[in-house]
């Protein structure tokens, strides 16, 4: 809730991407899909696919990330995000493979930014 409050108050910048749209469009739960899509209005940018993202995602896939995770992270890197927040254990275990940004869970993010 703190992160959500900080996004609404513009203390944290949220970056949106076409991959978030794709993933959310495939969400089978109407209410969750609606709630997630409402966060788009708080984003400072909406990243669209380009060759740089595709190339970086392919590199990340080659080092062991799933295709979807690789595209999420590639979009964050392209946007020059400092952090990529996730609760995905596999992504968190592979955080050292990505040098361009910090991959952390929301609790560590809050702790590091208090």
MMTF fields as JSON, N, C-alpha, C and O atoms, coordinates in Angstrom:
{
  "mmtfVersion": "1.0.0",
  "mmtfProducer": "UNKNOWN",
  "numBonds": 455,
  "numAtoms": 456,
  "numGroups": 114,
  "numChains": 1,
  "numModels": 1,
  "chainsPerModel": [1],
  "groupsPerChain": [114],
  "chainIdList": ["A"],
  "bondAtomList": [4, 2, 8, 6, 12, 10, 16, 14, 20, 18, 24, 22, 28, 26, 32, 30, 36, 34, 40, 38, 44, 42, 48, 46, 52, 50, 56, 54, 60, 58, 64, 62, 68, 66, 72, 70, 76, 74, 80, 78, 84, 82, 88, 86, 92, 90, 96, 94, 100, 98, 104, 102, 108, 106, 112, 110, 116, 114, 120, 118, 124, 122, 128, 126, 132, 130, 136, 134, 140, 138, 144, 142, 148, 146, 152, 150, 156, 154, 160, 158, 164, 162, 168, 166, 172, 170, 176, 174, 180, 178, 184, 182, 188, 186, 192, 190, 196, 194, 200, 198, 204, 202, 208, 206, 212, 210, 216, 214, 220, 218, 224, 222, 228, 226, 232, 230, 236, 234, 240, 238, 244, 242, 248, 246, 252, 250, 256, 254, 260, 258, 264, 262, 268, 266, 272, 270, 276, 274, 280, 278, 284, 282, 288, 286, 292, 290, 296, 294, 300, 298, 304, 302, 308, 306, 312, 310, 316, 314, 320, 318, 324, 322, 328, 326, 332, 330, 336, 334, 340, 338, 344, 342, 348, 346, 352, 350, 356, 354, 360, 358, 364, 362, 368, 366, 372, 370, 376, 374, 380, 378, 384, 382, 388, 386, 392, 390, 396, 394, 400, 398, 404, 402, 408, 406, 412, 410, 416, 414, 420, 418, 424, 422, 428, 426, 432, 430, 436, 434, 440, 438, 444, 442, 448, 446, 452, 450],
  "bondOrderList": [1, 1, 1, 1, 1, 1, 1, 1, 1, 1, 1, 1, 1, 1, 1, 1, 1, 1, 1, 1, 1, 1, 1, 1, 1, 1, 1, 1, 1, 1, 1, 1, 1, 1, 1, 1, 1, 1, 1, 1, 1, 1, 1, 1, 1, 1, 1, 1, 1, 1, 1, 1, 1, 1, 1, 1, 1, 1, 1, 1, 1, 1, 1, 1, 1, 1, 1, 1, 1, 1, 1, 1, 1, 1, 1, 1, 1, 1, 1, 1, 1, 1, 1, 1, 1, 1, 1, 1, 1, 1, 1, 1, 1, 1, 1, 1, 1, 1, 1, 1, 1, 1, 1, 1, 1, 1, 1, 1, 1, 1, 1, 1, 1],
  "groupList": [{"groupName": "UNK", "atomNameList": ["N", "CA", "C", "O"], "elementList": ["N", "C", "C", "O"], "formalChargeList": [0, 0, 0, 0], "bondAtomList": [1, 0, 2, 1, 3, 2], "bondOrderList": [1, 1, 2], "singleLetterCode": "X", "chemCompType": "L-PEPTIDE LINKING"}],
  "groupTypeList": [0, 0, 0, 0, 0, 0, 0, 0, 0, 0, 0, 0, 0, 0, 0, 0, 0, 0, 0, 0, 0, 0, 0, 0, 0, 0, 0, 0, 0, 0, 0, 0, 0, 0, 0, 0, 0, 0, 0, 0, 0, 0, 0, 0, 0, 0, 0, 0, 0, 0, 0, 0, 0, 0, 0, 0, 0, 0, 0, 0, 0, 0, 0, 0, 0, 0, 0, 0, 0, 0, 0, 0, 0, 0, 0, 0, 0, 0, 0, 0, 0, 0, 0, 0, 0, 0, 0, 0, 0, 0, 0, 0, 0, 0, 0, 0, 0, 0, 0, 0, 0, 0, 0, 0, 0, 0, 0, 0, 0, 0, 0, 0, 0, 0],
  "groupIdList": [1, 2, 3, 4, 5, 6, 7, 8, 9, 10, 11, 12, 13, 14, 15, 16, 17, 18, 19, 20, 21, 22, 23, 24, 25, 26, 27, 28, 29, 30, 31, 32, 33, 34, 35, 36, 37, 38, 39, 40, 41, 42, 43, 44, 45, 46, 47, 48, 49, 50, 51, 52, 53, 54, 55, 56, 57, 58, 59, 60, 61, 62, 63, 64, 65, 66, 67, 68, 69, 70, 71, 72, 73, 74, 75, 76, 77, 78, 79, 80, 81, 82, 83, 84, 85, 86, 87, 88, 89, 90, 91, 92, 93, 94, 95, 96, 97, 98, 99, 100, 101, 102, 103, 104, 105, 106, 107, 108, 109, 110, 111, 112, 113, 114],
  "secStructList": [7, 2, 2, 2, 2, 2, 2, 2, 6, 6, 1, 1, 7, 3, 3, 3, 3, 2, 2, 2, 2, 2, 2, 2, 2, 6, 7, 1, 7, 2, 2, 2, 2, 2, 2, 2, 2, 4, 4, 4, 4, 4, 3, 3, 3, 3, 3, 7, 7, 7, 2, 2, 2, 2, 2, 2, 2, 2, 2, 2, 2, 2, 6, 6, 7, 7, 2, 2, 2, 2, 2, 2, 2, 2, 2, 2, 2, 2, 6, 6, 7, 1, 3, 3, 3, 7, 7, 7, 2, 2, 2, 2, 2, 6, 4, 4, 4, 7, 7, 1, 1, 3, 3, 3, 7, 2, 2, 2, 2, 2, 2, 2, 6, 7],
  "xCoordList": [0.827, 0.0, 0.876, 0.516, 2.017, 2.89, 3.373, 3.38, 3.769, 4.241, 3.12, 3.342, 1.937, 0.794, 0.512, 0.249, 0.567, 0.361, 1.438, 1.149, 2.685, 3.792, 3.65, 4.009, 3.146, 2.903, 1.82, 1.98, 0.724, -0.371, 0.095, -0.326, 0.963, 1.464, 2.66, 3.226, 3.041, 4.141, 5.498, 6.4, 5.641, 6.944, 7.752, 8.977, 7.047, 7.657, 7.061, 5.859, 7.894, 7.41, 7.146, 7.995, 5.982, 5.579, 5.756, 5.3, 6.422, 6.567, 5.681, 5.716, 4.889, 3.978, 4.594, 5.467, 4.139, 4.645, 3.581, 2.58, 3.843, 2.96, 2.906, 1.909, 3.955, 3.969, 2.992, 2.321, 2.914, 1.911, 0.503, -0.353, 0.273, -1.037, -1.334, -2.429, -0.356, -0.532, -0.83, -1.763, -0.038, -0.239, -1.594, -2.304, -1.946, -3.218, -4.408, -5.431, -4.294, -5.375, -5.665, -6.785, -4.669, -4.827, -5.234, -5.38, -5.415, -5.846, -7.29, -8.166, -7.549, -8.91, -9.904, -11.103, -9.427, -10.294, -10.639, -9.784, -11.891, -12.33, -12.008, -11.512, -12.277, -12.06, -10.569, -10.191, -9.739, -8.293, -7.79, -6.987, -8.275, -7.867, -8.232, -7.435, -9.411, -9.864, -9.012, -8.585, -8.769, -7.986, -6.557, -6.019, -5.956, -4.596, -4.572, -3.701, -5.511, -5.511, -5.693, -5.252, -6.332, -6.525, -5.216, -5.159, -4.166, -2.878, -2.169, -1.247, -2.58, -1.903, -1.942, -1.014, -2.987, -3.1, -2.02, -1.736, -1.427, -0.385, 1.013, 1.977, 1.137, 2.465, 3.014, 2.273, 4.329, 4.993, 5.355, 5.648, 5.332, 5.557, 4.924, 4.671, 4.679, 4.087, 4.994, 4.936, 5.817, 6.843, 6.218, 5.433, 6.58, 6.112, 7.279, 8.445, 6.939, 7.969, 8.853, 8.396, 10.135, 11.092, 12.235, 12.314, 13.099, 14.18, 15.118, 15.596, 15.386, 16.286, 15.704, 16.425, 14.418, 13.755, 13.769, 14.077, 13.441, 13.415, 14.809, 14.939, 15.84, 17.204, 17.609, 18.203, 17.288, 17.634, 16.848, 17.402, 15.583, 14.769, 15.348, 15.385, 15.795, 16.427, 17.69, 17.931, 18.495, 19.693, 19.314, 19.949, 18.289, 17.855, 17.277, 17.446, 16.607, 16.084, 17.242, 17.186, 18.277, 19.448, 20.194, 20.919, 20.025, 20.687, 19.748, 20.094, 18.543, 17.7, 16.372, 15.62, 16.059, 14.757, 13.677, 13.955, 12.462, 11.359, 11.152, 11.569, 10.52, 10.325, 9.549, 9.938, 8.466, 7.642, 8.431, 8.407, 9.121, 9.933, 11.023, 11.293, 11.637, 12.694, 12.158, 12.837, 10.965, 10.39, 10.016, 10.211, 9.489, 9.201, 10.473, 10.486, 11.532, 12.787, 13.424, 13.967, 13.364, 13.913, 13.213, 13.857, 11.919, 11.188, 11.655, 11.812, 11.876, 12.351, 13.758, 14.056, 14.606, 15.96, 15.905, 16.582, 15.105, 14.954, 14.504, 14.933, 13.639, 13.1, 14.054, 13.753, 15.191, 16.21, 15.683, 15.998, 14.875, 14.378, 15.536, 16.467, 15.458, 16.468, 16.145, 17.043, 14.843, 14.386, 13.381, 12.65, 13.37, 12.32, 11.761, 12.462, 10.508, 9.894, 9.15, 8.412, 9.358, 8.692, 8.593, 9.372, 7.632, 7.542, 7.852, 7.712, 8.267, 8.589, 9.939, 10.985, 9.898, 11.111, 12.19, 13.374, 11.805, 12.812, 13.538, 14.755, 12.803, 13.428, 14.327, 15.444, 13.843, 14.647, 15.932, 16.975, 15.867, 17.073, 18.102, 19.294, 17.642, 18.538, 18.878, 19.341, 18.651, 18.862, 20.293, 20.515, 21.258, 22.663, 23.013, 24.063, 22.161, 22.41, 22.085, 22.478, 21.372, 20.951, 21.687, 21.484, 22.525, 23.36, 22.754, 23.146, 21.814, 21.338, 20.373, 20.151, 19.806, 18.876, 18.852, 19.387, 18.234, 18.126, 16.796, 15.738, 16.856, 15.653, 15.43, 16.255, 14.313, 14.034, 12.556, 11.713, 12.266, 10.869, 10.381, 11.195, 9.082, 8.544, 9.016, 9.228, 9.185, 9.611, 11.023, 11.284, 11.932, 13.297, 13.32, 14.079, 12.506, 12.422, 12.036, 12.655, 11.024, 10.587, 11.713, 11.986, 12.347, 13.434, 14.573, 15.111, 14.939, 16.034, 15.684, 16.578, 14.4, 13.973, 13.247, 12.497, 13.472, 12.84, 13.596, 13.213],
  "yCoordList": [-1.193, 0.0, 1.264, 2.273, 1.201, 2.375, 2.726, 3.895, 1.732, 1.993, 2.581, 3.524, 2.039, 2.576, 4.023, 4.866, 4.309, 5.688, 6.609, 7.729, 6.132, 6.949, 7.195, 8.271, 6.244, 6.438, 7.483, 8.4, 7.351, 8.328, 9.738, 10.712, 9.843, 11.145, 11.624, 12.679, 10.873, 11.186, 11.251, 11.959, 10.515, 10.383, 9.26, 9.209, 8.365, 7.281, 7.346, 7.561, 7.162, 7.178, 5.75, 4.868, 5.548, 4.264, 4.319, 5.252, 3.305, 3.185, 2.036, 0.951, 2.279, 1.291, 0.773, 1.419, -0.395, -0.911, -1.729, -2.159, -1.917, -2.74, -4.173, -4.865, -4.622, -5.974, -6.058, -7.074, -4.997, -4.972, -5.044, -5.768, -4.288, -4.349, -5.761, -6.284, -6.371, -7.72, -8.716, -9.514, -8.664, -9.579, -9.349, -10.301, -8.088, -7.793, -8.156, -8.617, -7.958, -8.341, -9.838, -10.272, -10.615, -12.07, -12.532, -13.731, -11.596, -11.937, -12.439, -11.729, -13.632, -14.189, -13.578, -13.84, -12.778, -12.221, -10.772, -9.889, -10.537, -9.216, -8.115, -7.054, -8.352, -7.32, -7.005, -5.837, -8.015, -7.779, -7.033, -6.105, -7.455, -6.805, -5.316, -4.472, -5.003, -3.616, -2.828, -1.71, -3.416, -2.723, -2.446, -1.365, -3.41, -3.212, -2.133, -1.263, -2.182, -1.202, 0.224, 1.167, 0.399, 1.734, 2.385, 3.607, 1.596, 2.144, 2.846, 3.629, 2.583, 3.173, 4.706, 5.356, 5.273, 6.741, 7.381, 8.571, 6.602, 7.13, 7.003, 7.484, 6.373, 6.15, 7.433, 8.272, 7.547, 8.707, 8.457, 9.393, 7.196, 6.854, 5.503, 4.695, 5.289, 4.046, 3.527, 4.001, 2.564, 2.058, 1.157, 0.26, 1.413, 0.601, -0.227, 0.142, -1.336, -2.235, -1.527, -0.728, -1.849, -1.376, -2.39, -3.314, -2.211, -3.18, -3.295, -4.388, -2.194, -2.225, -3.106, -3.888, -2.972, -3.79, -5.256, -6.121, -5.538, -6.926, -7.558, -8.692, -6.823, -7.351, -7.609, -8.643, -6.67, -6.845, -8.01, -8.793, -8.135, -9.25, -10.58, -11.544, -10.636, -11.866, -12.19, -13.349, -11.172, -11.385, -11.929, -12.858, -11.357, -11.787, -13.201, -13.964, -13.542, -14.901, -15.896, -16.998, -15.486, -16.354, -16.623, -17.613, -15.751, -15.995, -16.657, -16.813, -17.05, -17.873, -17.309, -18.001, -16.068, -15.534, -15.998, -16.256, -16.101, -16.445, -15.297, -14.167, -15.588, -14.58, -13.376, -12.232, -13.628, -12.544, -11.704, -10.475, -12.354, -11.625, -10.819, -9.678, -11.402, -10.713, -9.445, -8.418, -9.504, -8.313, -7.257, -6.067, -7.664, -6.698, -5.962, -4.734, -6.711, -6.112, -5.277, -4.206, -5.748, -4.983, -3.627, -2.625, -3.598, -2.323, -1.394, -0.192, -1.942, -1.131, -0.591, 0.563, -1.422, -0.981, 0.11, 1.131, -0.101, 0.897, 2.238, 3.294, 2.192, 3.409, 4.017, 5.044, 3.383, 3.826, 3.857, 4.759, 2.849, 2.716, 2.351, 1.647, 2.834, 2.473, 1.132, 0.363, 0.853, -0.377, -1.108, -0.507, -2.422, -3.279, -4.057, -4.873, -3.803, -4.455, -5.699, -5.687, -6.779, -8.043, -8.904, -8.761, -9.79, -10.82, -12.189, -13.211, -12.205, -13.438, -13.973, -13.375, -15.107, -15.674, -15.992, -15.788, -16.486, -16.832, -15.578, -15.593, -14.513, -13.258, -12.724, -12.276, -12.77, -12.284, -13.088, -12.526, -14.392, -15.235, -14.917, -15.166, -14.371, -14.055, -12.571, -12.095, -11.842, -10.396, -10.01, -8.968, -10.823, -10.495, -10.578, -10.086, -11.184, -11.3, -10.007, -9.834, -9.114, -7.859, -6.718, -6.477, -6.029, -4.972, -3.576, -2.66, -3.405, -2.059, -1.456, -0.246, -2.283, -1.795, -2.753, -3.859, -2.334, -3.176, -3.924, -3.313, -5.23, -6.053, -6.409, -7.082, -5.954, -6.165, -6.464, -6.165, -7.065, -7.232, -5.938, -5.121, -5.742, -4.481, -4.169, -3.001, -5.179, -4.929, -4.359, -3.415, -4.921, -4.41, -3.003, -2.146, -2.771, -1.441, -0.404, 0.655, -0.711, 0.22, 0.43, 1.557, -0.646, -0.554, 0.322, 1.158, 0.135, 0.89, 2.364, 3.2, 2.68, 4.032, 4.762, 5.705, 4.326, 5.015, 6.268, 6.986],
  "zCoordList": [0.0, 0.0, 0.0, -0.607, 0.68, 0.713, -0.693, -1.078, -1.442, -2.805, -3.649, -4.408, -3.522, -4.268, -3.867, -4.725, -2.572, -2.107, -2.666, -3.088, -2.668, -3.186, -4.686, -5.166, -5.416, -6.854, -7.056, -7.862, -6.33, -6.459, -6.104, -6.728, -5.103, -4.658, -5.483, -5.195, -6.486, -7.401, -6.698, -7.148, -5.601, -4.948, -5.599, -5.479, -6.287, -7.052, -8.451, -8.608, -9.46, -10.832, -11.308, -11.177, -11.849, -12.417, -13.93, -14.592, -14.459, -15.916, -16.366, -15.787, -17.397, -17.97, -19.257, -19.836, -19.707, -20.979, -21.702, -21.128, -22.959, -23.778, -23.256, -23.46, -22.592, -22.023, -20.85, -20.671, -20.057, -18.983, -19.57, -19.062, -20.645, -21.304, -21.804, -21.595, -22.462, -22.996, -21.879, -21.98, -20.823, -19.706, -19.04, -18.715, -18.84, -18.195, -19.081, -18.574, -20.375, -21.297, -21.224, -21.496, -20.862, -20.759, -19.366, -19.126, -18.457, -17.103, -17.156, -17.649, -16.663, -16.768, -15.774, -15.866, -14.838, -13.803, -14.118, -14.044, -14.467, -14.904, -13.89, -14.27, -12.637, -11.618, -11.46, -11.366, -11.43, -11.342, -12.571, -12.469, -13.73, -14.98, -14.945, -15.354, -14.467, -14.386, -13.387, -13.674, -12.219, -11.193, -11.658, -11.418, -12.312, -12.814, -13.892, -13.878, -14.817, -15.91, -15.408, -16.064, -14.261, -13.698, -13.262, -13.121, -13.046, -12.653, -13.805, -13.576, -15.014, -16.174, -16.14, -16.62, -15.589, -15.554, -14.673, -14.807, -13.783, -12.897, -13.484, -12.888, -14.624, -15.201, -15.83, -16.342, -15.77, -16.366, -17.827, -18.571, -18.228, -19.631, -19.93, -19.036, -21.205, -21.69, -22.802, -23.937, -22.468, -23.376, -24.44, -24.134, -25.681, -26.797, -27.343, -27.199, -27.962, -28.49, -29.502, -30.319, -29.416, -30.412, -30.49, -29.679, -31.452, -31.68, -30.488, -30.184, -29.814, -28.661, -27.542, -26.922, -27.298, -26.272, -26.667, -25.847, -27.911, -28.38, -28.254, -27.793, -28.664, -28.567, -27.118, -26.809, -26.233, -24.821, -24.224, -23.453, -24.565, -24.069, -24.535, -23.771, -25.772, -26.274, -25.478, -25.14, -25.181, -24.356, -22.98, -22.482, -22.374, -21.041, -21.068, -20.116, -22.144, -22.303, -22.405, -21.858, -23.108, -23.275, -21.973, -21.871, -20.972, -19.686, -18.678, -17.507, -19.146, -18.296, -17.839, -17.152, -18.199, -17.807, -18.781, -19.952, -18.296, -19.192, -20.178, -19.923, -21.28, -22.322, -21.785, -22.019, -21.075, -20.542, -19.531, -19.596, -18.607, -17.627, -18.325, -17.949, -19.325, -20.067, -20.729, -20.733, -21.282, -21.91, -20.882, -21.127, -19.747, -18.677, -18.271, -18.184, -18.025, -17.572, -18.681, -18.41, -19.908, -21.033, -21.172, -21.482, -20.947, -20.996, -19.886, -20.104, -18.703, -17.578, -17.852, -17.547, -18.421, -18.767, -19.821, -19.701, -20.847, -21.91, -21.342, -21.808, -20.335, -19.715, -18.694, -18.085, -18.516, -17.566, -16.132, -15.356, -15.803, -14.437, -13.517, -13.91, -12.313, -11.318, -10.685, -10.342, -10.532, -9.885, -10.76, -11.548, -10.595, -11.143, -9.954, -9.357, -9.617, -8.466, -8.906, -9.891, -8.155, -8.473, -7.227, -6.285, -7.245, -6.206, -6.806, -6.135, -8.054, -8.758, -8.265, -8.519, -7.555, -6.959, -7.986, -7.717, -9.15, -10.16, -10.648, -10.831, -10.854, -11.283, -10.17, -10.431, -8.94, -7.808, -7.643, -7.309, -7.872, -7.758, -8.841, -8.663, -9.953, -11.069, -11.147, -12.183, -10.064, -10.094, -10.445, -11.062, -10.066, -10.336, -11.822, -12.238, -12.609, -14.046, -14.795, -15.949, -14.136, -14.765, -14.069, -12.879, -14.8, -14.225, -14.362, -13.637, -15.272, -15.607, -14.584, -14.584, -13.723, -12.709, -11.538, -11.622, -10.45, -9.267, -9.322, -9.472, -9.2, -9.149, -7.686, -7.068, -7.139, -5.718, -5.507, -6.352, -4.351, -3.988, -3.344, -2.913, -3.273, -2.737, -1.317, -0.992, -0.466, 0.913, 0.962, 1.707, 0.178, 0.137, -0.46, -0.006, -1.454, -2.055, -1.002, -0.908, -0.224, 0.826, 1.841, 2.254, 2.227, 3.206, 2.66, 3.386, 1.397, 0.805, 0.58, 0.442, 0.542, 0.197, 1.317, 1.069, 2.543, 3.664, 4.007, 4.931]
}
